[in-house]
C-alpha cells in the first residue's frame, strides 16, 4: 500500500502526468493503426494463406527497418536536431501518412470495390510500418532519456509504473474504445482514420508539452546542483579516511601531509578521544606548543577522561608556562643563544606564542640551527608571518622534503607580502617542478585579495603545473572577468584538441598483443585529458553543474550520457559545443573523430609513425608511461 500511495503521489507531479499521457496517446495510435491495418489487409487478401505470407514479410521488414533506423538514424537525429525532433518524428510521419490515407479514402473510396483501394491499403501499411519501427527505434530510447531527467529517488519507480502499469492500462482502454466504436453502426472504416488523426494531433501537443517539461527539468537539475551544499566538508572527509588507524599513525599522517591542519585536527580528536588515545594527543600538543588549544583542553574534562586529569593538568601547565614566558624578551634571547638544543627548542615555542614582531624575527637564527627538531619548531612558530625576512627563509625550506609541509603551514595567511615573494620564487631559474607545485599550492592560502589573479597568470594547458593551478582557482571560488573568460575559452578548445589527439591515437593503436599495455595506457590518457577538460570547464561555469554532467557521464548508460550532453547544452556557450560535445556523445569513436576532424588536424598514422608521434610528443601533453610503452 505504501508503494502504491507513493506512486499516486508522484502522479501529482505535472511532468510525470505528461509522461503518462504521452504513453497513453502512443498506445492509442498503435492500436488504431493496427486495427486499420488488419481491417484493410483482411479485405485485400482473399485467402488466409496469402494474408499470412504478407504479415510474415511485413513483420520481417519491420524488424529490419527498426534496426536500420536505430543504427543509422537515431544517433545523427539526436545529435543534429535534439530530443524534441526525435520525440515529434513519429507523430509527424504517422500523421502525414494517415492524412494521406484519409484523403484517398474520402475522395476515391476505401472499399475493395473502389479503384483507389490499393493505394489506400499501401498508405495504411506504411502507417503501420512507420508507427511500429519508429516506436521501437526512436520513441523508446527517447523516452528512456526523458526518465533520466527525473529525481533519482522516484526515477525507477516512475519508469516501471509508466512502462508497466500505465502502458498496460492504456492498451486495455484502447481495446475497449475500439470495441465501442465497432458497435456503432454509422461509424465505418474511414472514420477510424479521422479518429486517428485527432489522436495524433493530441499526441503531438502532449509531446511538445513533455519536451517543455524536460527542458524545465534540466534547468531544475542545474539549479539544484548550483545550490547543492557539500554534505561532508573536505577536512571531515580526510578525518574519516584515516579514522580507522590508531591515533599515533593518524598524527604521523597529518604531520607529513597536512601539518597546517594540526590545531584543528587535535581539537577534533580531543572532543571524541578516549583515555587510551589522550596521552598521545597531549604529547603532540606539548611538542608543538599549541597554546591556542588551552580553551579546548579546559573543556575536555568529563567522567570519561577523569582518570587522565593529571595528564590534562600537566599539559595545561606546560602551555600556560609557554604563554607566560612568551612575553619575557630577555629570557627568549638567552634561550636562543643557549648551547643546549632543548633550550633553543623551547625558545622557538615561546616565539610562536609571542605577538611581538621584533621577537618573531629572531626565528631566522633558529631556522639556521643544525638540529632538525629546532629548525622544525622554528618553522612552525613562523605561522601566519608577513615578515619578508622570515618568508624568504620559509621559501627555501619548500625545496626540502622534510621541511616543506611545515613551511607550507607557516606561509598560510602570509598576505600580500607572501604572495609577492611566492610569485618571485616561481621565477627562479633553478626551481624544480616539485618546488613550483608547492609554491602554487600555497598561493590560494595566502589570504591575498589578488591571489586568484596571480594563479591565473600560470594557467596553461601545456604546463604540467596546470592541474595545481586549476585546483587553486577552484579553491578560491574564482570568477573570471570578460578577458579571462576569453582566455579560458581558448584553453578549452586547446584542451579539446589534446583529447581529440589522444582519442585518435587510441583508435589507431594496434591490439595489445602487438603493443602490450600501450592501448590501455592511451585509453587512460584520453580519460585523464577529459577530466582536465572538465576541471577547466569548472572555471568558466558553475562547478556543481559540471559535477552533475560528470555524474551522468560516469553512469555510462546511453540514456545517462545523452542526458549529460543535454545538460551541458543547456548552459555551454555555442562557440564551445562543436569542439567538446562530440568527445562526450554516445557514438562510436570513428564517428567522434569524423566530427572532430573539421576542427582539429587529426592525422592517420602507420604503426611506426604512431609510436614516433607518441615518443616525440610534448611531455606536458602526454604521460611518461605512454612514452615508455611506445
C-alpha positions in Angstrom: 0.0 0.0 0.0 2.9 2.4 0.8 4.4 1.8 -2.7 1.0 2.4 -4.3 0.3 5.6 -2.4 3.8 6.8 -3.2 3.2 6.2 -6.9 -0.1 8.2 -6.8 1.9 11.0 -5.1 4.3 11.1 -8.0 1.4 11.2 -10.4 0.5 14.5 -8.9 3.7 15.9 -10.5 2.7 17.6 -13.8 5.8 16.3 -15.6 5.1 12.7 -14.6 1.4 13.1 -15.6 2.6 14.4 -19.0 4.8 11.3 -19.4 1.8 9.1 -18.7 -0.4 10.9 -21.2 2.3 10.6 -23.8 2.5 6.8 -23.3 -1.4 6.6 -23.4 -1.6 8.6 -26.7 1.2 6.5 -28.2 -0.7 3.3 -27.3 -3.9 4.6 -28.7 -2.2 5.5 -32.0 -0.6 2.0 -32.1 -4.0 0.3 -31.6 -5.8 2.4 -34.1 -3.1 1.9 -36.8 -3.1 -1.8 -36.1 -6.9 -2.1 -36.3 -6.9 -0.2 -39.6 -4.1 -2.3 -41.0 -5.8 -5.6 -40.1 -9.1 -4.5 -41.5 -7.7 -3.4 -44.9 -5.4 -6.4 -45.0 -8.3 -8.8 -44.4 -10.2 -7.1 -47.3 -7.1 -7.1 -49.6 -6.2 -10.8 -49.4 -8.8 -13.4 -50.2 -7.2 -16.4 -48.6 -5.7 -16.8 -45.2 -2.5 -18.2 -46.8 -1.8 -15.0 -48.7 -2.6 -12.9 -45.6 -0.2 -15.0 -43.5 2.6 -14.6 -46.1 2.1 -10.8 -46.3 2.1 -10.5 -42.5 5.2 -12.6 -42.2 7.0 -10.4 -44.8 5.8 -7.2 -43.1 7.0 -8.3 -39.7 10.4 -9.2 -41.0 10.6 -5.8 -42.8 9.5 -4.0 -39.6 12.4 -5.6 -37.7 14.9 -4.8 -40.4 13.8 -1.2 -40.7 13.8 -0.8 -36.9 17.4 -2.0 -36.8 18.4 0.3 -39.6 16.8 3.4 -38.0 18.2 2.6 -34.6 21.7 2.1 -36.1 22.0 4.8 -38.7 19.2 7.4 -38.0 18.7 7.7 -34.2 22.2 8.9 -33.3 22.6 11.6 -36.1 18.9 12.7 -35.4 19.6 13.2 -31.7 23.0 14.9 -32.4 21.8 17.3 -35.1 18.2 18.0 -34.0 17.9 17.0 -30.4 15.3 15.3 -28.3 12.3 17.5 -29.4 12.6 16.4 -33.1 13.2 12.8 -32.0 10.0 12.8 -30.0 8.0 14.5 -32.7 9.3 12.4 -35.7 6.9 9.6 -35.0 3.7 11.7 -34.7 4.6 13.7 -37.7 5.3 10.8 -40.1 2.3 8.8 -38.9 0.2 11.9 -39.2 1.3 12.6 -42.8 0.6 9.0 -43.9 -2.7 8.9 -42.0 -3.9 12.2 -43.6 -3.0 10.9 -47.0 -5.0 7.7 -46.3 -8.0 9.7 -45.1 -7.9 12.0 -48.2 -7.6 9.0 -50.6 -10.4 7.1 -48.7 -12.7 10.1 -48.5 -12.4 11.2 -52.2 -11.6 8.0 -54.1 -13.1 5.3 -51.8 -11.7 2.8 -49.3 -13.6 -0.4 -50.1 -12.2 -3.3 -52.1 -14.6 -2.3 -54.9 -13.0 1.2 -55.3 -10.2 1.8 -57.8 -8.0 3.6 -55.1 -8.3 0.8 -52.6 -4.7 -0.5 -53.3 -3.3 3.0 -52.7 -5.4 3.3 -49.5 -4.1 -0.1 -48.4 -0.5 0.9 -49.1 -0.8 4.1 -47.1 -2.3 2.2 -44.1 0.5 -0.4 -44.4 3.1 2.4 -44.4 1.5 3.9 -41.3 1.8 0.5 -39.6 5.4 0.2 -40.8 6.5 3.6 -39.6 4.5 3.6 -36.4 6.0 0.3 -35.2 9.5 0.9 -36.5 9.8 4.4 -35.1 8.2 3.4 -31.7 10.9 0.7 -31.2 13.9 2.6 -32.7 13.4 6.3 -31.7 10.4 6.7 -29.4 11.6 4.1 -26.9 15.2 5.3 -26.5 14.0 9.0 -26.4 11.5 8.1 -23.6 14.3 6.5 -21.6 16.2 9.8 -21.8 13.1 11.6 -20.5 13.1 9.3 -17.5 16.8 10.2 -16.9 15.7 13.7 -16.0 13.6 12.6 -13.1 14.7 12.8 -9.5 16.8 9.6 -8.8 14.5 8.9 -5.7 11.5 8.3 -7.9 13.0 7.7 -11.3 12.9 3.9 -11.4 9.5 3.6 -9.8 8.0 6.0 -12.3 9.7 4.3 -15.2 8.5 0.9 -14.0 4.9 2.1 -13.5 4.7 4.1 -16.7 6.2 1.4 -18.9 4.3 -1.3 -17.0 1.0 -0.3 -15.3 0.2 2.8 -17.4 1.2 1.1 -20.6 -1.0 -1.9 -20.0 -3.9 0.1 -18.8 -3.6 2.2 -22.0 -3.7 -1.0 -24.1 -6.8 -2.1 -22.3 -8.5 1.3 -22.7 -7.6 1.4 -26.4 -9.1 -2.1 -26.9 -12.3 -1.1 -25.1 -12.5 2.2 -27.1 -12.2 0.4 -30.4 -14.8 -2.2 -29.3 -17.3 0.6 -28.5 -16.7 2.3 -31.9 -17.2 -1.0 -33.7 -20.6 -1.4 -32.1 -21.8 2.0 -33.5 -23.4 1.2 -36.9 -22.8 4.5 -38.6 -19.0 4.5 -38.0 -17.2 3.0 -40.9 -13.5 2.2 -41.6 -12.8 5.7 -43.0 -14.0 7.2 -39.7 -11.2 5.4 -37.8 -8.7 7.4 -39.8 -10.4 10.6 -38.7 -10.2 9.5 -35.1 -6.5 8.5 -35.6 -5.7 12.0 -37.0 -7.4 13.6 -33.9 -5.4 11.3 -31.5 -2.2 12.1 -33.3 -2.9 15.9 -33.0 -3.4 15.4 -29.3 -0.3 13.3 -29.1 1.8 16.0 -30.8 0.5 18.6 -28.4 1.4 16.4 -25.4 4.8 15.7 -27.0 5.6 19.4 -27.1 4.4 19.8 -23.5 6.6 16.8 -22.5 9.6 18.4 -24.1 9.0 21.7 -22.3 8.8 19.8 -19.1 12.0 18.0 -19.9 13.8 21.3 -20.5 12.4 22.7 -17.3 13.6 19.5 -15.6 17.1 20.2 -17.0 17.1 23.7 -15.6 15.8 22.4 -12.2 18.6 19.8 -12.2 21.2 22.5 -12.8 19.5 24.8 -10.3 19.6 22.1 -7.6 23.2 21.3 -8.4 24.0 25.0 -8.2 22.5 25.3 -4.7 23.7 21.9 -3.6 25.9 22.1 -0.5 28.8 19.8 0.1 27.4 17.1 2.5 30.8 16.4 4.1 33.5 19.2 4.3 36.9 18.3 2.8 38.6 18.2 6.2 36.0 15.9 7.6 36.4 13.5 4.6 40.1 13.5 5.5 39.4 12.6 9.1 37.0 9.8 8.0 39.7 8.4 5.6 42.2 7.9 8.4 39.8 7.4 11.2 40.3 3.6 11.5 44.0 3.9 12.1 45.5 4.3 15.6 45.9 7.8 16.9 49.8 7.8 16.6 49.5 6.8 12.9 46.9 9.5 12.3 49.1 12.2 13.9 52.1 11.0 11.7 49.9 11.2 8.6 48.7 14.7 9.4 52.3 15.8 10.2 53.6 14.6 6.8 50.7 15.7 4.6 48.6 18.5 6.2 50.5 20.0 9.2 48.6 23.3 8.8 45.5 21.3 10.0 47.2 20.2 13.2 45.4 22.6 15.6 42.0 21.8 14.1 42.8 18.0 13.9 44.0 17.9 17.5 40.9 19.8 18.7 38.6 17.4 16.8 40.4 14.5 18.4 40.2 16.0 21.9 36.4 16.1 21.5 36.0 12.4 20.9 39.1 10.7 22.3 39.3 8.1 25.0 41.7 7.5 27.9 43.9 5.3 25.7 44.5 7.9 22.9 44.6 11.0 25.1 48.3 10.7 26.2 49.4 10.6 22.6 47.3 13.7 21.7 48.5 15.7 24.7 52.1 14.8 23.9 51.8 16.2 20.4 50.1 19.4 21.7 53.0 19.9 24.2 55.6 19.2 21.4 54.1 21.8 19.1 53.4 24.3 21.9 49.8 24.9 20.7 48.7 27.5 23.3 45.6 28.2 21.1 44.3 24.8 22.3 44.2 25.8 26.0 40.4 26.5 26.0 39.7 23.2 24.3 41.8 21.4 26.9 39.9 23.1 29.7 36.6 21.9 28.2 37.7 18.2 27.8 37.3 17.3 31.5 34.5 14.8 31.9 33.7 11.5 33.5 35.1 9.5 30.5 38.5 11.1 31.0 38.6 11.5 34.7 41.4 9.1 35.1 43.6 11.3 32.9 43.1 14.6 34.8 46.7 14.6 35.9 47.8 14.4 32.3 45.5 17.2 31.3 46.7 19.4 34.2 50.3 18.7 33.2 49.8 19.7 29.6 47.8 22.8 30.6 50.6 23.8 33.0 53.2 23.5 30.1 51.1 25.5 27.7 50.4 28.2 30.3 54.1 28.4 31.1 54.8 28.9 27.4 52.1 31.6 27.3 53.5 33.4 30.3 57.2 33.2 29.2 56.4 34.4 25.7 56.3 38.0 26.9 59.8 37.8 28.5 62.1 39.0 25.7 65.3 38.7 27.8 64.5 35.0 28.6 63.8 34.3 24.9 67.2 35.9 23.9 69.0 33.8 26.5 67.4 30.6 25.3 68.1 31.3 21.6 71.8 31.6 22.3 71.9 28.6 24.7 74.2 25.7 23.8 71.5 23.2 24.9 69.3 22.4 21.9 66.3 21.9 24.3 66.6 25.5 25.4 66.6 26.6 21.7 63.6 24.3 21.1 61.7 26.0 24.0 62.7 29.4 22.6 61.0 28.6 19.3 57.8 27.6 21.2 57.9 30.9 23.1 58.4 32.9 19.9 55.5 31.1 18.3 53.3 32.2 21.2 54.6 35.8 21.2 52.8 38.7 19.4 55.9 40.9 19.2 57.2 41.3 15.7 60.8 42.0 16.8 60.8 38.8 18.8 59.3 36.7 15.9 62.1 38.0 13.6 64.5 36.1 15.8 63.2 32.9 14.3 65.7 33.3 11.4 68.5 32.5 13.8 66.7 29.3 14.9 65.9 28.4 11.3 69.6 28.1 10.6 70.1 25.8 13.6 71.9 22.5 12.9 69.4 20.4 15.0 66.4 19.4 12.8 63.9 19.5 15.7 64.8 23.1 16.5 64.6 24.1 12.8 61.2 22.4 12.5 59.8 24.1 15.6 61.1 27.5 14.3 59.3 27.0 11.0 56.1 26.0 12.9 56.4 29.1 15.1 56.5 31.3 12.0 52.9 30.5 11.1 51.0 33.4 9.6 54.0 35.7 9.4 54.1 38.6 6.9 57.7 39.4 7.5 59.8 39.4 4.3 62.8 38.2 6.1 61.0 35.1 7.5 59.2 34.4 4.3 62.4 34.3 2.3 63.7 31.6 4.7 60.5 29.7 4.5 60.6 29.7 0.7 64.0 28.0 0.8 62.5 25.2 3.0 59.9 24.4 0.3 62.7 22.7 -1.7 63.4 20.3 1.2 61.0 17.3 1.5 61.4 17.1 5.3 60.5 20.7 6.0 58.2 21.6 3.1 54.9 20.7 4.7 55.7 22.8 7.8 56.9 25.6 5.6 53.6 25.4 3.7 51.8 25.7 7.1 53.9 28.7 8.1 53.2 30.6 4.8 49.4 30.3 5.1 47.8 33.8 5.7 51.1 35.5 4.8 49.0 38.1 2.8 50.2 40.4 0.0 53.8 40.1 1.1 53.7 36.4 0.9 52.0 36.4 -2.5 54.6 38.8 -3.9 57.5 36.6 -2.7 55.9 33.4 -3.8 55.5 34.9 -7.3 59.2 35.8 -7.3 60.0 32.3 -6.2 58.2 30.9 -9.3 60.7 32.8 -11.5 63.7 31.1 -10.0 65.8 29.6 -12.9 66.9 26.6 -10.9 63.5 25.8 -9.3 62.3 22.2 -9.7 58.9 21.2 -10.9 58.0 20.0 -7.3 59.2 23.3 -5.8 56.9 25.2 -8.2 54.0 22.9 -7.4 54.4 23.5 -3.7 54.6 27.3 -4.3 51.4 27.2 -6.4 49.6 25.2 -3.7 50.3 27.9 -1.1 49.2 30.9 -3.2 45.4 30.2 -2.6 46.1 30.0 1.2 48.0 33.3 1.5 44.7 35.2 2.1 45.7 37.8 -0.5 42.9 39.6 -2.4 44.8 39.2 -5.7 45.8 35.5 -5.2 43.4 34.4 -8.0 44.9 36.8 -10.4 48.4 35.6 -9.5 47.4 32.0 -10.0 45.5 32.7 -13.3 48.7 34.0 -14.8 50.2 30.5 -14.6 47.2 28.8 -16.3 48.2 26.9 -19.4 47.2 23.5 -20.8 50.7 22.9 -22.0 52.1 23.2 -18.5 52.5 20.2 -16.1 51.5 22.6 -13.3 48.1 23.3 -14.8 46.1 20.8 -12.6 47.6 22.5 -9.5 46.7 26.0 -10.8 43.1 24.8 -11.6 42.7 23.3 -8.1 43.9 26.5 -6.6 41.5 28.7 -8.6 38.6 26.4 -7.7 39.6 26.6 -4.0 39.4 30.4 -4.3 35.9 30.2 -6.0 37.4 32.0 -8.9 35.0 34.1 -11.1 36.6 35.2 -14.4 36.1 38.6 -16.0 35.4 39.0 -19.7 39.1 38.9 -20.7 39.7 35.9 -18.5 36.7 34.1 -19.9 38.0 34.6 -23.4 41.4 33.1 -22.4 39.7 30.1 -20.7 37.6 29.5 -23.8 40.7 29.3 -25.9 42.2 27.0 -23.4 39.2 24.7 -23.5 39.4 24.5 -27.3 43.1 23.7 -26.9 42.4 21.0 -24.3 39.7 19.5 -26.5 42.3 19.2 -29.2 44.5 17.3 -26.8 41.6 15.0 -26.0 41.0 14.5 -29.8 44.6 13.6 -30.4 44.6 11.1 -27.6 41.4 9.5 -28.9 42.8 9.4 -32.4 46.0 7.7 -31.1 43.9 5.2 -29.2 41.8 4.4 -32.2 44.8 3.8 -34.5 46.8 1.9 -31.9 47.0 -1.8 -32.8 45.8 -4.5 -30.4 47.5 -5.1 -27.1 49.0 -8.4 -28.5 51.3 -6.3 -30.8 52.0 -3.4 -28.4 51.4 -4.7 -24.8 49.8 -2.1 -22.5 50.1 0.8 -24.9 46.4 0.8 -26.0 45.2 0.7 -22.4 47.6 3.5 -21.4 46.3 5.6 -24.3 42.8 5.0 -23.1 43.8 6.2 -19.7 45.4 9.3 -21.2 42.2 10.1 -23.1 40.1 9.9 -19.9 42.6 11.9 -17.9 42.5 14.6 -20.6 38.7 14.6 -20.5 38.9 15.1 -16.7 41.3 18.0 -17.2 38.8 19.4 -19.7 36.0 19.3 -17.1 38.3 20.9 -14.5 38.8 23.9 -16.8 35.1 24.0 -17.5 34.5 24.4 -13.8 36.4 27.7 -14.0 34.0 29.0 -16.7 30.7 27.6 -15.5 29.1 26.6 -12.2 31.1 23.9 -10.5 28.1 21.9 -9.3 26.5 22.0 -12.8 29.7 20.5 -14.2 29.7 17.9 -11.5 26.1 17.0 -12.4 27.2 16.5 -16.0 30.1 14.3 -14.9 27.9 12.2 -12.6 25.7 11.3 -15.6 28.6 10.7 -17.9 30.2 8.3 -15.3 26.9 6.3 -15.1 27.9 5.0 -18.5 24.5 4.2 -20.0 23.3 5.6 -23.3 20.5 7.5 -21.7 22.7 9.0 -18.9 25.3 10.1 -21.4 22.7 11.7 -23.7 21.2 13.4 -20.6 24.7 14.7 -19.6 25.1 16.2 -23.1 21.7 17.8 -22.9 22.6 19.3 -19.5 25.8 20.6 -21.0 23.9 22.0 -23.9 21.7 24.0 -21.5 24.5 26.3 -20.3 27.5 25.8 -22.5 28.3 28.6 -25.0 27.7 27.9 -28.7 31.3 28.6 -29.5 32.5 25.6 -27.5 29.9 23.0 -28.4 31.4 21.8 -31.7 34.7 21.1 -30.0 33.5 19.5 -26.8 30.2 17.8 -27.4 31.5 15.2 -30.0 34.0 14.0 -27.4 31.2 13.1 -25.0 28.4 11.8 -27.2 27.4 8.1 -27.0 28.6 7.3 -30.6 31.4 5.2 -32.0 35.0 6.5 -31.8 35.2 6.7 -35.6 32.0 9.0 -35.6 33.6 11.2 -32.9 36.8 11.6 -34.9 34.8 12.3 -38.1 33.0 15.1 -36.3 36.3 16.5 -34.8 38.3 16.4 -38.0 36.7 19.6 -39.1 38.2 21.4 -36.1 41.5 19.6 -35.3 44.3 18.2 -37.5 43.9 14.5 -36.8 46.5 12.6 -38.9 46.3 9.0 -40.0 49.3 7.1 -38.6 51.1 4.0 -39.6 52.1 1.8 -36.7 55.7 3.1 -36.7 54.6 6.7 -37.2 52.2 6.4 -34.3 54.9 5.2 -32.0 57.2 8.0 -33.1 54.4 10.6 -32.6 53.9 9.3 -29.0 57.6 9.4 -28.2 58.2 12.8 -29.7 55.0 14.4 -28.2 55.4 17.2 -25.7 55.9 15.8 -22.2 53.2 18.2 -20.9 50.6 16.7 -23.3 51.1 13.0 -22.7 52.3 10.9 -19.8 55.7 9.4 -19.4 54.2 5.9 -19.1 52.7 6.1 -22.6 56.2 7.1 -24.0 57.8 4.2 -22.1 55.3 1.7 -23.6 55.8 3.2 -27.1 
